[in-house]
Amino acid sequence: MFRLSDFNYHDKVIFLRADLNSPVKDGKIISDARFRAVLHTIRYLLEHKAKVVIGTHQSKPYEEDYLTTEQHAEILSSLLGVKVKYVDDIFGKCARDAIKALKASEVLMLENLRFAAEETKQKPLEYCERTHFVRKLSPLIDYVVNDAFAAAHRSQPSLVGFARMRPMISGFLMEKEIKALTRAYESLERPKIYVLGGAKAEDSLNVVENVLRNEKADLILTGGLVGHIFTLAKGFDLGNANISFLGERELIKLVDRAESILNEFYPYIRTPVDFAVEYKGERVEIDLLSDKKWIFDERPILDIGSRTIEKYSEILKEASIIVANGPMGVFEIEEFAKGTIEVFKAIGESKAFSIVGGGHSIASIYQYNIKGISHISTGGGAMLTFFAGQSLPVLQALKISYEKFKNKKELNQ
């Protein structure tokens, strides 16, 4: 793959695909973690007199956090100390004129890429390079820098469509992510522990199957909805409220698959022994073997319990490699952030080389000032796809672009 140092950017137009998709509350972005992650790449381009056009997405259609990127431009301006211009257009005349008007060391933020219908679907590279987005913008662009690791598992025009049109270069963040994830996945150090939580249950099951089958993990610790599914698969009743919730999210169908995974790898998959719910306005912890389990019929599980936290923390202390993705519960509610905070603290306090990823995970790490984690990944879905042993379309596109353009004269000598 091409690296940033391979090219001269003086007075060149660079399309920088970043992933600045961020958590939102009451219409305001509440975490700048992904912005900070790409600052190194942007500053490098500006120092080398590039004209930088930034494309990112924010959420998806019909979601509450489906916003314009005007706020993104403001946040980036503040962090860079440089004015980031914003245009409420993607590949139309206004956007193209704004790109043409850029001067060296100036930055332009395009509108939310998913406001364009072409960006909301995944298609093969051949389709993506024929889209209006790519055909309209490619004549104006000299190079593409891809630093959107968090979206690397998607095949969409802005992510892969320019690969055979213009040299596509990996940004500093992309390089850093791949290096860290590869180290964790390929390492022979033991024990190697995976901690899987959050709501991306199907992706997490793919990871469990891959790392255990290929002897890339010694133990899996589960929490969040992933933990619910494996707990049900072990034969425990989580009550009507929780089973109904999983049914509404079409996750209950994964219980059978989780059961077959347990049949093959039972000793290596740990599930919570107690959970926390909100009952009469308070955090109440319920052991799976207690006579209070009837509360699960009425109240949803919001976190793992103290006994589980203690057991998981003891295991993590002995690890050499830790890979964690997703929170242990609904960390946005302070009373139910305990499981996530304590497990992530245990990871940080361990001597292991550790990776923690997922948008919600990142937010909780920064919110609660958790230290000691070796690598905080910007990607949730991309990270899970990587550890599931599946191909990442953006990495494939970077390799394709390298093969096409590696002998071109514009390469730095």
Stockholm file with secondary structure:
# STOCKHOLM 1.0

chainA/1-413         MFRLSDFNYHDKVIFLRADLNSPVKDGKIISDARFRAVLHTIRYLLEHKAKVVIGTHQSKPYEEDYLTTEQHAEILSSLLGVKVKYVDDIFGKCARDAIKALKASEVLMLENLRFAAEETKQKPLEYCERTHFVRKLSPLIDYVVNDAFAAAHRSQPSLVGFARMRPMISGFLMEKEIKALTRAYESLERPKIYVLGGAKAEDSLNVVENVLRNEKADLILTGGLVGHIFTLAKGFDLGNANISFLGERELIKLVDRAESILNEFYPYIRTPVDFAVEYKGERVEIDLLSDKKWIFDERPILDIGSRTIEKYSEILKEASIIVANGPMGVFEIEEFAKGTIEVFKAIGESKAFSIVGGGHSIASIYQYNIKGISHISTGGGAMLTFFAGQSLPVLQALKISYEKFKNKKELNQ
#=GR chainA/1-413 SS CEEGGGBCCTTCEEEEECCCCCCEETTEECCCHHHHHTHHHHHHHHHTTCEEEEECCCSCTTSTTCCCSHHHHHHHHHHHTSCEEECSCSSSHHHHHHHHTCCTTCEEECCCGGGSGGGGSCCCHHHHTTSHHHHHHGGGCSEEEECCGGGTTCCCHHHHTTTTTSCEEECHHHHHHHHHHHHHHHCCCSCEEEEECSSCHHHHHHHHHHHHHTTCCSEEEECHHHHHHHHHHTTCCCHHHHHHHHHHTTCTTHHHHHHHHHHHHGGGEECCSEEEEEETTEEEEEETTSTTGGGGGTSCEEEECHHHHHHHHHHHHTCSEEEEESCSSCTTSGGGCHHHHHHHHHHHHSSSEEEEESHHHHHHHHHTTCCCCSEECSCSHHHHHHHTTCCCHHHHHHHHHHHHHTTCTTBCC
#=GC SS_cons         CEEGGGBCCTTCEEEEECCCCCCEETTEECCCHHHHHTHHHHHHHHHTTCEEEEECCCSCTTSTTCCCSHHHHHHHHHHHTSCEEECSCSSSHHHHHHHHTCCTTCEEECCCGGGSGGGGSCCCHHHHTTSHHHHHHGGGCSEEEECCGGGTTCCCHHHHTTTTTSCEEECHHHHHHHHHHHHHHHCCCSCEEEEECSSCHHHHHHHHHHHHHTTCCSEEEECHHHHHHHHHHTTCCCHHHHHHHHHHTTCTTHHHHHHHHHHHHGGGEECCSEEEEEETTEEEEEETTSTTGGGGGTSCEEEECHHHHHHHHHHHHTCSEEEEESCSSCTTSGGGCHHHHHHHHHHHHSSSEEEEESHHHHHHHHHTTCCCCSEECSCSHHHHHHHTTCCCHHHHHHHHHHHHHTTCTTBCC
//
